[in-house]
Amino acid sequence: MDLAARAALGSGADFWSTKSVGEVPAITLTDGPHGVRRQRAAADHLGINDAEPATCFPPAVALAQSWDPALVARVAAAIGREAHALDVQVVLGPGINIKRDPRGGRNFEYYSEDPHLSGVLGSAWVRGIQDQGIGASVKHFAVNNQETDRIRISAEVDTRTLREVYLPAFHRVITEARPWTVMTSYNRINGVWAAENSWLLTELLRGEWGYEGVVVSDWGAVDDRVRSVAAGLDLVMPGPDTAGDAQLVTAVGDGALPEAAVRRAAQRIETLGRRAHSLARPELRVDLEAHHELAREAARRSIVLLRNADELLPLAPTDSLAVIGELARSPRYQGGGSSHVTATRVDVPLDEIARRAGGAVRFEVGYRLDTDDDGADAEALRSAAVRAAAAADTAVVFCGLAEELESEGFDRADIDLPATQLELIAAVTEAQPRTAVVLSHGGVVRLATVPAPALLDAALSGQGGGAAIADVLFGTVNPSGKLAETVPLRLQDVPSYLNFPGAAGQVRHGEGLYVGYRWYDALERDVQFPFGHGLSYTEFDYRDLRLTVTDDGITARVTVANIGRRAGREVAQFYVGVPDSAVPRPPRVLAGFAAAELAAGESTELEVRLTRRDLAYWEVRVGDWVLEPGDYRVDVGASSRDLRAGATVTLTGEGAEIPLTLESTLAEVAHNPAALERVLELLAGAAPDWAGGASAGQSNIAAMMGGLPVGRLRAFLGGRLTRAQLQEALDGRLVKPPNPAP
Ligand code: BGC
């Protein structure tokens, strides 16, 4: 292959395919992530034109609530089988960006506000699909946390926050599951486009993380092809990009771009093509019936029972029911945009309820989904619903957000349910104290104004959601989902409230490390429902938390017992805090989780490994992870705010070795007695009175001097000390522990 052919290989053939050049076979990449979106005719990345029918599994917002990596892998494997049958070689998913703000328009496509959970589930998805011989494209790398101005915005994030919040899920997926491709995001990161960011795509991804696969642009994300390839991008999509191909050839000719960069990109695309075709199974027949069943199973496991006063649920089999709400007969089960799948079939909650009910079922529409509902109509619909609710034993109200209210491409302005629905819930609940509300939504909705005694969160539950909701309502399935995102009391409480969605092309991540529950916990702020929350029809007891220090961190074991009357599944969550940390840290972060399925009365021991990486922090001064020596507190519980057992272990850690420089303060130098002695000697020679002050222990003079960078001593000692002298006094010396208090 000559240079021109290699350059051409780096841009797609069309909307969804790469080129076939010489012997290199073309491949098809398509969305993703909760089903295969295979378009044969008119192509688009906005969810406008239809695609071939495929199973619509629960989108990430729901799937994450399962906290079940094995299930996520099975769903991804099924998507992989459908990809084979539809002649697709790479599915564009999973989306693992952090849900920074509940208004994020694409939150339904992402897993969680927590990097550990996002990474574990993302990794399972990639392994699941790639085990079938279909490639994944983990996206959007990186810091794509909003839709407003998504193609231009610069996410301004400090290094530690990048390392501890926005990158760990990618690190886990890339190092554990080795996705065939990584998709860059549209946005800039600290001013540099993700697709032109050589730190991100080369130094970090390939250098530090050892990634060997293909880096593909998001559709239309490349501004300057030469700069992108120079930064480490291999494939620009969609294609073709004939002008860009020619620019690469010219840039190599001019010496502006090393030819090796084009060669390497072409090689990676070639390897991807060969690999994909060696594993292709176009003859594979998909059992769509089995996949629909799997979609139901995934939805059942994803539903969260948020509230269940007086054990209102499960419904008694013979109850007469008033089923209320347009969403009961026109379910919203996926999000809008590039991920939109043409479902093979859809379970309708109302039908599924009617099928299972032993008593009478009466339906009332309650509200209209289109937003320009007029007042009189709303009133009439509400009154009819209230009458039906009052006449029945129990009311089940389906509420949520219509597709027009949330989608890829824009963020929400608020997190409220539509006013007509809130009024309906209030009126129905007043007329019928036995009212359960079922929610369908992609992003978090405010629930402080939803007074219903029972509350079921179905999120967006895919084509099997209707059956799953009915199973949970009637108790044939005991709910076990747990929230993957905090539900705040009000929008004003959210960590990024003042910094979202930014302005003038920049969005400052002012909350830093304190994303999601990390923020609410640090501020001890009340929330509506905490991260990790989810009830069951049975009860679990936690006891005997035992911690063992290992070479790789901490092994935690706990006994979980089902002390209720029916079988159930519990997800035990392990949170770690370092109360005496030398650096600012959230009070606790999720470092592991494990689930148990237990019959009534049964108990089991759960074990998780909390790895050094999950316990460490990113030390900006050395540019590395540091496991601090000290006490580590591990709490285990049923949610981030329902901690049932806690214990502390001491880790030797390794501390950090921070080089002393002329910018180190005297207080920092004091942590290295030998260096301090040398500096004080110099000081004694140049200014005897100052040296006395500095060594006078706790005096305020010593404290004031403690904050003085060593290099600045020169400013006060008019030429009596030189930079070279001070440098020599410090040279090669390091400070431990990492962050001595000034
Ligand atoms: C989205 C990607 C998607 C691509 C192709 C883009 O607009 O951001 O997630 O994979 O289109 O449809």
Boltz pocket constraint, residues with backbone or C-beta under 6 A from the ligand:
constraints:
  - pocket:
      binder: B
      contacts: [[A, 31], [A, 32], [A, 44], [A, 45], [A, 46], [A, 92], [A, 139], [A, 218], [A, 219], [A, 338]]
      max_distance: 6.0
